[in-house]
Amino acid sequence: MNGHVTSYIALAKEDLAVARKLMPDHPRHAAFNIEQAAEKLLKAVLTVEGIRFPTSHHQLGALAALLPEDHLWRADLMAFDDFTSYATAVRYPKPGGGMPSEPEDAELQAGWAEVSALVGEIEDWCREK
């Protein structure tokens, strides 16, 4: 497996571990780490496929849309777009300066489970490619 791919997957696993620890007391930061894990898995798949992507691009749906429509992982990775807002909306003040809303625990648990469920499968697929 390519060094970049190996690193993306290892870092995604770390992001998920951190998210799990932060969920009870720091849900905003947990949400960010879930988004980061999803983004790194996406970038691992794109890298394996030789699809170039802007490194500064963090819109998960747009990144997943770079995959061919019939790609094995496209639909699963397109679903990660639900986490795009976790990169900013829960981490910065609202317009006018108010605190952003905290993500609901059930939402975080579901997001963590969704991304976690794909890590091993994507890692195996990347290794086989």
N, C-alpha and C positions, 0 to 999 in steps of 0.2 A: 504494500500500500504506500502511496506517495506520502512524503513527510508532512506536507500541508494537510492532507486528508487525515492522517493519524492525529495531528495536533488539533484540528477542528473537532474531531470526535472526542478526544481526551478533554478538551476545554469545555465541550458541551456537557460532558458527564460532571465536570467540576461545577459548572453553572447550576446544574440540576441539584447537586448535593448542597450547594450554598442556598439555593431557593428553598429547599426542604427545611433547612435549619432556620431560615429567616421568616418563614410563613407565620408562625405564631405571634411574633413581636414586631416584625417589620415587613408587613405585606407589600408595601410599595417596592421595596428593594427585592423581595422575592419575585414579584411580577417582572421586574427588569431582568432578573437572572433567567427566568423562564423564556422571555423573549430572546435573550442572548443565546441560550441553548438551542432554541429553534433556528435562529439565524445561522449558527455554526453548523448544524446538521444540514441545512439547506446548502450552505457554501461547500460542504464536503461533497455532496452529491453533484453540484455544478462542477466542482474541480475534477472529480472522477470522469465526468462526461466531457471534459475539455471545453466547457462553456465559460467564456470570459464574463465577468461581472464587475461592476464598479465597486471597489472596496469601500467606498464611502456610502454606498447605498444600503439602507436598512429597512426598506419597505418589503416585508416578507412575501406578500402576494406578487409584487412585481418581480422579485427574484425567482419565485417558483414559476412564474409565467415564462421565464427564459427556457424552461424545459420543454421538449416537444410534447404536444397534447396527448400522445399515447404513451408517455413515459411511465414506467412502473410506479414511481414515487410522486408524480405530479399532483394528483388529487390530495394525497395526504399532506404534502408540503404546501399546497394552496390553502389548506385549512389553517395553517400556521399564521395566515394573515390576521386572524383574530387577535394575535399577540403583538402586532405591530405597535399598537398604541401604548403598550407597556414600556416601550423605550422612552417615551416622553410624557404622555398624558398623566401618568401617575407619579411622575418624578419632579415636575416643575409647577410653579404656582399657576393658578387659573388666571385668565385675563382679569385684571382688576386686583390681583394679588392674593386671592383666596387660596387656601390649601386644596390640593387635588383630593378627590375622593379616594378612599382606600378600596382596593379590589375586595370583593366578597371572598370569604374563606372557601366557599364551595367553588367559586370561579377559579381561584388559584389551584385548588386541589385537582380540578378537572384539567386545567392547563398543564400542570405538572405531570399528571398521569398520561395525557395525550402525547406530550413530547417524550417522556420517559419510555413509553411503550415502543417507540420507533428507534431508539438509540441502538439497541443490539441488532435489530434487523438491518438498519442502514449500515452499521459497522460491518456486519457479515457480507452484505451486498457489495460494499466498497472493497472489501478484501478479495472477493471473488472476481471483481472486475479487473 
